[in-house]
Amino acid sequence: MQNSQIVFYVLLAIVLGLLPAIIGKIKGYSFLAWWFLGSAFFIIAFPLAIFISSDYKKCPFCQEKVKKSATACRFCQRELGLK
C-alpha cells in the first residue's frame, strides 16, 4: 500500500467519524467520544448513533437541555412536569 493510499484512508476515517459525532452531539453525548468511535468503527458507530436514545429533553420554559429524570430545570429553576 502506498503512502498516498494510507493518507486517503486516514482522511476518509476522520471525515466519516464526523457523522456519528454530530448525531451524538445533537443527542447530548460527547462529540469527541463519538468521533473517535466513528473514526475507528464507523460501520457500528453510525447505526448506534442513530438509534441510541437521548438522555435529555428541552425545558418547556427556557428551551435548555436538561436530563429526562430532572424534576426542575437547572437553568431557570422552574419545576418540570413528570411525563
C-alpha positions as CSV (number, residue, x, y, z in Angstrom):
1,M,0.0,0.0,0.0
2,Q,1.4,3.4,-1.0
3,N,1.7,6.3,1.4
4,S,-1.0,8.3,-0.6
5,Q,-3.5,5.4,-0.1
6,I,-2.8,5.4,3.6
7,V,-3.3,9.1,3.8
8,F,-6.6,8.8,1.8
9,Y,-7.9,6.1,4.2
10,V,-7.0,8.1,7.3
11,L,-8.7,11.2,6.0
12,L,-11.7,9.2,5.0
13,A,-11.9,7.7,8.5
14,I,-11.6,11.2,10.0
15,V,-14.4,12.6,7.8
16,L,-16.7,9.6,8.3
17,G,-16.2,9.8,12.0
18,L,-17.9,13.2,11.9
19,L,-21.3,11.7,11.1
20,P,-21.8,9.8,14.3
21,A,-20.1,12.6,16.3
22,I,-22.6,15.2,15.1
23,I,-25.6,12.9,15.7
24,G,-24.2,12.0,19.2
25,K,-23.7,15.7,20.0
26,I,-27.2,16.6,19.0
27,K,-28.5,13.9,21.3
28,G,-26.4,15.3,24.2
29,Y,-23.4,13.0,24.2
30,S,-19.7,13.7,23.9
31,F,-18.6,14.8,20.4
32,L,-15.1,13.7,20.8
33,A,-16.0,10.2,22.1
34,W,-18.5,9.7,19.2
35,W,-15.9,11.0,16.7
36,F,-13.3,8.6,17.9
37,L,-15.7,5.7,17.9
38,G,-17.0,6.7,14.4
39,S,-13.5,7.0,13.0
40,A,-12.4,3.6,14.3
41,F,-15.6,1.7,13.8
42,F,-17.9,3.6,11.5
43,I,-20.0,0.6,10.5
44,I,-21.0,0.1,14.1
45,A,-21.0,3.7,15.4
46,F,-23.2,5.2,12.7
47,P,-26.3,3.0,13.2
48,L,-25.7,3.1,17.0
49,A,-25.7,6.9,17.0
50,I,-28.9,7.0,15.0
51,F,-30.8,4.5,17.2
52,I,-29.5,5.4,20.7
53,S,-32.0,7.4,22.7
54,S,-31.2,10.8,24.2
55,D,-30.9,11.2,27.9
56,Y,-32.0,14.8,27.6
57,K,-35.2,16.8,26.9
58,K,-35.8,20.5,26.4
59,C,-37.2,22.6,29.3
60,P,-40.6,23.9,28.2
61,F,-39.8,27.3,29.7
62,C,-36.3,28.2,28.7
63,Q,-35.6,25.6,26.0
64,E,-32.3,24.4,27.5
65,K,-31.4,20.7,27.6
66,V,-32.0,19.0,30.9
67,K,-31.9,15.4,31.9
68,K,-35.1,13.4,31.4
69,S,-35.1,12.5,35.0
70,A,-34.8,16.1,36.2
71,T,-37.7,17.5,38.3
72,A,-36.6,21.1,38.0
73,C,-34.6,22.9,35.3
74,R,-31.1,23.7,36.4
75,F,-31.1,26.9,34.2
76,C,-34.4,28.6,35.0
77,Q,-35.1,26.7,38.3
78,R,-38.7,26.0,37.3
79,E,-40.5,22.8,38.1
80,L,-40.8,20.3,35.3
81,G,-43.9,18.2,35.0
82,L,-43.4,14.4,35.2
83,K,-44.1,12.7,32.0
